[in-house]
Amino acid sequence: MKSYELRNKFLSFYEKKDHEIVNSSSLIPDDESVLFTTAGMQQFKPFYVQGDSPYGTRTVSAQKCFRTSDIEEVGDQDHLTFFEMLGNFSFGDYFKKEAILWAQEFLIEELGFDREKLVYTYFEGNEEIPEDKKAKKILLDSGISKKKIYPLGREENFWGPTGTEGPCGPTVEIHYVLKDEGCGPDCDPSCDCDKFIEIWNLVFNQFYMNEDKSLKPLKHQGIDTGMGLERLAMIVQEKSHVFETDLFTPLKNKIDSLTNKNVDQRPKRIIADHIKGSVFLISEGVTPSNTERGYILRRLLRRSMRYRKLLDLPENSLEEVAEVVFEIYDDFYLESADKKKVYKVIEKEREKFEKALDKGLKEFRKVTEDGSLDGRKAFHLYSTYGFPVEMIQELCDEKEISFSKEGFEKAKKEHIKVSKKGAEKKFGGVSKDPEEEELKLHTATHLLHEALRRVLGDHVKQEGSDINPKRLRFDFSHHKSMTDEEIKEVEDLVNRKIEEGLQKKIEEMSYDEAIEVGALSFFEKEKYPEKVKVYSFVTDDGKVFSKELCGGPHVENTGQLGKFTIKKEKSSSKGVRRIKAVLK
């Protein structure tokens, strides 16, 4: 059975059970707390709380989804960025019994699954939420043997919410037995020994989770189910992994036709997945950048370009792979997509990145001529060409070159020590001989200052700063306390800039020149020396996020900082607020 047949069969099955078929929503959600649509229920999220669904109390959909958490794992047998989620939903209508029985009916009677190959898990309960005895009873009453029903904990059998708050609840998960033997007598569906594969997650939305993680009962209980089309196709088409299904074989065949290199399948899978995801993101209006969704798209494209080099694929091969994506989805999701725009975005990003990549790879070959890569040279690739340590490791593994991450970290620490020497006293905050954590926290104040200005307004100005190895304290001009939403927005913006790995840039000039180029200053002109230092943190394409007059010192790249968390925001004096924050 082809994938499009499975999709249509699912929608038709639930339509016959009085569900309204609803088109897939955009990959760009209305929920601002998440970057992408990651589940089918996201477009229906308000109806679990507010009711009044314009589609009625029962819906069914095939939803395009995108998840970023597994980008580095793509290339194995089942991790994907873009995927389709088949789901049926109830808003205060049917509940656990119908959800469980209909799921069994669809798999066994409609698709012909062997009943003996299906096993089930349910929520075993914890101190906060009791065991889901109702779900267990429904499973037993439906004729399922007790030995095929497994109680599991909150990590496995409690789902939600999408975003920082929303509907959630215990689940029943349906798994398929891939092989008879597992890892031992205690093997269950939570095991990673590949005996089982999860097919379908049935979520019983009974609670609303607040941002502080507290739970309250939902006024209208509901059903939210999700079944990955790619995994379903893998089982129905009797394939060993998702990349062998008809949703990926055309892409693999195209890549195979473009290269003579006999390598393992991982690079081909990465290109297939990443270009598919890129086509969908570009079709939704996302363009490569160093922020938010654009940053994710840039990661996908540049990782694809890296593996294009490895496979010796032709220059425009990624555009050819993108063309196959359109052939797969032309009749469902991408009917009205602008193909030429998609190809142009890929081409432009390729031209931009591969110049830098070529230089970095040339340097890599030069410094590894003796068959090894020491920590100092690896750090040079990191700081000068922007090669992440993971990419350096991949390059070394491919060339069978010895590389020690410990040596890299040692070289990085030595670089920080050198940077400390001769450092001028910070204009309010860092000691004369700072520890490494102080360097990080000092750098974080630059990001925090700019984030506050972007969220609260240009009136924000640093009024003081104090840093020790454990925390930063930052005083700034603002006339009222920050809301929880504003605090979160500032915190999220700082963390995005940390993740983007902004590079430090130092310029020396007169005070007047510094002000003219837009640097922020904290004191009157006469309090500065004749020549001042301007510290900027910039993207890899030269865009400035933060620019300040400062005496230093700072870390070389914001990617070294870790996670930024605001612990407290309060009044310092009239018209001045104070933030205390940490890095972890």
N, C-alpha and C positions, 0 to 999 in steps of 0.2 A: 504494500500500500504506500503510495507516494505521500510526501509531507502535506501537500495541498489537500489531498483526500482526507488525511487525518484531521486537519484543521476544520475542513468543511463538515466532516462527520460529527465532530465535537459540537460545533455551533448548532447543527441541525438537531442533535440529540436533545439539547437543552431547550431549543426553541419549541420542540414538541411537548416539553414540560412547562410551557407558559413563561419562558424567559424571553425578554426582549434582547435581540442581538444588537450590541452597541459597538460602533467602530472603535478601533484603537485610538487612544489619545496620543498627543505629541510626546516625543521623548523629553521635551522641555516642560516640566510640570508647573502647575500654578503654585504648588507648595514651595515656598522660597527656602525652606530648611534643607532641601535636597537639590543636588545638581541635575539629576536625571530621574526619569520614571523608571523605577526598579521593580515594580510589581503591578499586576493587573488591577488591584484594588485602589490604586492611588487616585484615579479619576472619580471613584465612587466614595472616597473617604468622608466627605461631608454628610452623606446620606445615612451613615451609621449613627451619627450624632444628632443631626437636625431632622432627619426624615425628609419627606416631600421630594422623593426622587422623580424627575421628569420622565423616567423610563418605567415607572412602576416599581413594585417591590421585588422583582426578580430580573436579573440581567445575566448575560453571558457575553464573553468577548475573547478575541485573540489579540493580546496586547504586545506591542514591541517594547522591549525593555533594554536597559543598559546599566551594567554594574561595573564599578571601577576597582573594587577591592581585590580582584583576581588578575589584574593586568600582568603581573610578573609571573603568574602561574600558567598563563595561556601557553599552549604548546604541548601540554600533557593530553590525556584522553578525554577530559570532559570540562575543562575550564574555558569559559567564553566571556567576552565583554557584551556583545549584542546577542540577544536571544528572544524567543517568543514565549509568552506565558498564556496558556489556555486557562480560563477561569469561569466559574459560575458564582453568582452572588445573590444574597438574600438580605433585604433591609427590613427587619422586623417581621419577616414572613416565616418560611420553614427554617428548621434548625438542624440539630445534629443527626437525627434519624434519617431524614431525607438526604442530607448531604452524603452520609456514609453509604446508604443503600444505592443511591443513584450512581455514585462513583464505581461501586462494584458492578452494577448493571452495565455501565458503559464499557469498562475494561473487559469483563468476562463475556457478556452477551453480544455487545456490538463489535468489539475488536478481537474476540476469541482468545483472550488470555487464559492460560492454564491456571485454574483456581489454586492449585497446589504450589504454584510459583509466587503467590502473593503473600506477604506478611504485613503486619500492622503494628504501629506503635501508638501509644497514647500517653497523656501527661500523668505521671505518678504522684504529683503533688509535692508541696514543700511547706515550710512554716507559714507562708503567707497565703497560699492558695491550696485548697484541698485536692485530693486525687479526683480525676475525672471518671468517677464510677459510672456515670450515665453513658459515656462513650464506650467504655469497656463492655457494659451490658448490651448495648446495641450491636457491637461486634460479635459477641457470643451468641446472641439471639438470632443473628443472621446466618448462623451455621459455621462460623469460623472456629477452628480448633483452638483451644486455650494455648497450645504450644506455639501457635503462630501469632500470638498477641504479646507484645513486649511493653512493659511500663518503663518510660524514660523520663529524665529530668527536664528542668526548665530550658536548658540550652538546646535540647533537641526538640522538645514538644511543647513549646510556648512561643508564639510568633507575634512580632510587631512591637511598636508601631513603625510605620514608615515615617521618616523625619524624627523630630525631637519629641513629639507627642501625638496621641491619636488612639484609635481603636486597636485592641489586641486581645489575645486570649489563648487558651490551650488548643492543642491540635491533635488530629489523627493523621499520621503519615502512612502512605501506602508504598511499600517497597517491593521490588522484584528480585527474586533469587537468581543471580547470574551463574553461580556454580554451587555444586552440592556441598563441598567442604569449605569450612572457614578456617579461622586461626586457632580454634580450640573449642572445648565444650561450652565456654561462656560467651561465645561469639554472638553478638546481636546486631541489629541494623545500625547502631551508632559506631560500629567498628569500621576501620579504614582498610580492611583486608580485601576489599573488592568482592566479597561474597554477595553483598546486597547493593542495590542502587535505588535511591529514592525516586519515585515517579510522581506522586501527587501529594500535596500538602493541603489538608482540609482544616481551615482555621475557624474556630468558634469564637467570634468576637463577643465577649461577655463583659470586657472592661474597657475603660479609657485610661491610658497612662499619661500622667502629667509630666511636665519637663523635669520635675524633681524625682521622677520614677515612681511616684505613688500611684496607686490604682483606685479607681472608683467604678462601681457597676454601671454598665450602659443601660440607659432607659429602654432602648430598642436593641435586643440581641440580633446578631446577624451572622451570615456565612460568607466566607471569603476563601476561595480555593485557588490553587495555582499548580499547573502541571506544565513543565517545560516541553515544548514541542520537539526540540532537538533530541532529548533523552527518550521521549516516547517513540520517535521515529527510529532511534537506534535499536530499541527492543523489537518493535514491529518488523523492521527491515532486517533483523537478525545480524546486526553489525557489532563489532567489538568496541567501537567508540563513536562519538558523535561526528568525527571528521570523515567517517566512511558513509554517512547518510547522504541522501540526494540534496540536502541543503549545503553540502560542502564539496562533494566529489567534482562538480563542474569547476569549482575554484582550484582544487588540487590538480585537475587535469590541465587547466590553463597554465598553472605554474610549471608543471612537469614539461609542458610543450615548449617552454621558454628557456629551459636550462639543461645543460648536459652534465651538471655536477651531480654526482652520486653521494648524497649526504642523507643523514637521518631526517625523519619527517618533521621534527620540531620547528625548524625555520619556515617550512612551507605552511604549517598550521598557524604559526604566528602571523604570517602575511595574510593568509586567508581570513582569519578572524579579524585582524586589525583593519584591513581594508574594508571588510564588510561593515564593521562598526563605524569607520570613517565616512563611508558613503551615506549611511543613515544620519550621522551627525551633521554633515555638510548639507544634506537635503533638508534638515530642520533649521538651517540658517546659521549653524555654528561655523566659525572660522578659526584657524590656528592663532593662538596668542599665548601670553604667559599668565593668564588669569582664568580661573574657574573652568567653564566648559571648553573654552578655547585651548586651555593648557592640556586637558585630557586628550583632545583631538590632536594636538601637536605631539604628545607622547606616542599616540598610536601610529601616526604617520612617520615619525622619525625612527621609531623602532622597526617599522616595516622597511624603511630605507636602509637601515643598518643591515637587515637580513637580505635585502635585495643585493647588496654588495657581496655578501657572503656567498650567495648562489650564482653570482655573475649574471644576473638577469639584465636584459636590455634596459636602457635608460627610461623608457616610457612604459615599462612592464606593469607598474602599479596601476596606471590608468587602464591597461588592458584587463587586469584583474577586476577593477571596479566595474568595467563593462559587463562582466559575467555576473556580478552582484545584481545589476539591473535585470539581467535575463532571468534570474531566480525569483525576484520579487516584483517584477514589472506588473503583474496582474493583481497584486494585493496591496502592498504598502507604498510602492514607488511609482504608481501610475502617472502621477503628475510632477514627478521630480525633474529638475533642470539638470540633465546629464552633462551638458557642456560646462555648467558652473562647477559641478563636482570635479570633473577632469581638470579644470583650470586651477582650482584650489590645490589639488594634489600636485600638479605640475609646479606651481609657484612655490609651495613649501619645499618640494624636492630641490629646486634650484637654489633656494635660500640655505638649506641645511647642508647639502652635500659639499659645498665649498669648505665649510668648517670641518665637516667630517673627514674630508680628504686630507686636510692639513693635520688633523689629529691622528689619523691612521698612519700617515707618513712618519710622524714623530714617533708613534708607537713602534713601528718597524725599526726605526733608527735606534731607539733606546733598548731594543730587545734583540739586537744582533747576536749577542753572546748567549742567547737562549734562556735569559732570566730577566726579571724585572724587580729591582729593589724598591724599597718603600719610598725613597726620595724621588726617583724617577716617576713612580706611580703617582705621587702627590703632584708632581709637575703636570702630568696629564690631566689630573683633576682640577687644579687651580687655573691652568692656562687654557685648556681646550674644553673644559666643562664635561669631561668624561666622568660619569658617576662610577663609584667604586665597583658596582655590580657589572657595569659594562666592561671595565678593565678586567674583572675576573673572567667574564665570558670570553674576551679576546685571548686571554692567557690560556684558558682551557682549550679553545679551538686550536691554538698553536702549540699546545702541550708545553707551555712555558711556566716555570715555577713562579708563583706569586704569593706573598704572604700579606694578608690583611693586617696582621699585627704590625708588620713593618711599615705599612701605609699609615696606620694610626699613630705610630711612633713619630714618623716624619711630620705628620700634621701637628702633633703636640710640640715638636721642636720648633716648627715654624711659628706657632703661637708664642712660644717663649721669646724667640728673636723679635717678634713684633712688639713685645712688651718693653724692650730695652729703649730707653730714651723717650718713652711716651710722655707726652705733656699731660698735665693734670686736666681732667675733664672739667668742662664748665659746669660744675655742680654734680658730683656723684661718685666717680671712680677714684680709688686710691692711687698713689704714685706707682705702686708695684702690685698691680691687680692679679688675682688668681684667674684661672681659665673661665670659671663660672661667672666671674665679674665681667670678663670680656663679652661673654654671651649676653648677659643681662643688659650691659651697656648698649650693645648692638640692638637688642630688643626695644630699648627706649626710643631709638630712631624710628623703628617700624610703628611702635605704639603712638608716637607723636603724630606721624603722618596719618595713621588710621583714625585717630581722634578728629583731626581736621577734616577728613573726608566724610566722616559720619556726622559730626556735630557742627562743622562749619569752620571757615577760615579765621574766625575770631579766636580759636584755640591757640594758645601760646604756652610754651614751657615756662613754668614759674619756679621750678626747683626739681632736684633729683638726688636721690641717695641710693647707693647700691652696695650690697654686701654679697658674699658668695651664695646666699640662700634666696634672696629676693631683690626686686627692684621697687623703689618708691618713686612715683612720678606725680608732681604737682602741675596743674594746668589751669588756665583761665577758662571758666565756664560759669554761667549764672544760676544753674540749677542741677539737681542730682540727675544722673543718667538713669534712663529706664532699663529694665532687664533686657529689652530688645536691643537697645543701643549698645549695652555692654557686650551682648553676644555678637552683634554685628562687628564691633571693633575687634573682639577676640578672634572671630572667624577670619577677618581680613588679615590680621597679623599672621595667623597660622597658614593662610594661603601663600603669603609672601615668604614665609619660612620654607614651605614645601617647594616653591618655585626656584629656590636656590639663587637669590639675587647676589650679584658679585659686588664686592666693595671697590669703590673708585675714589682715589685721593687726588685733589688738585690744590696747588698753592697759588694764591693770588692776593691782590689788595682787598680790603674790606669792601670798597665801592664796587669792584668787579664782582665780588661774591654776591652782593645784594642784587646786582644787575642780572646775574644768571639765575636768580630765584632761590638762593640759599636762605634758610631760616637762621636768624640770629636771636640771641637772648638778652644782650646787654646793649648799652649805648656804644657808639663807634669808638670813643676814646678808651674804652676798657679792653679793646682788642689790640694785639700787636700790629706792627706795620704790615706784616704778611700773615695771612690767615690760612688755615687748612679747611678745605671744603670736602666733607665726606658724603658720598652718594652711594646708594644701593640701587643697582641697575639690572635689568633683564639681559638675557644673552643677545638680544638684538639692540641693546643700547638705550632702552626706555627707562627713564629715571622714576623710581617710586618715592625715594626720600633723598633730600639734599639739605645738609645743615653745616653751619660753622661749628667746628668741634676740634678738641685737642687729641681725641683718640684715647686709648686704642680700641680696635674692634676686631671681630673675627673676619676672615676673608670672604666667607660665603654664608648667607643666612640659613642654608641647609644644615649648618652645624648646630643650630640652636636647640632643636627639640620642640616639644609642644608648649605653647604659651597659654597660660591660664590666669585670668584676672581673679584674685582672691577677694578683693574688697574695693569698693568705691565709696568715698565719703567726703564731707566738707573738710577743707584744711583751714580756710579763713574766708572772709567775705569775698565772694566772686572767684574763689579758687577751690578746685576739687582735688582730691588725692586718690590715686590708684596704687594698690599694692598687687604685684603680680609675680609669678614664678615660671621657671622653665623646667620641664621634666623630660 
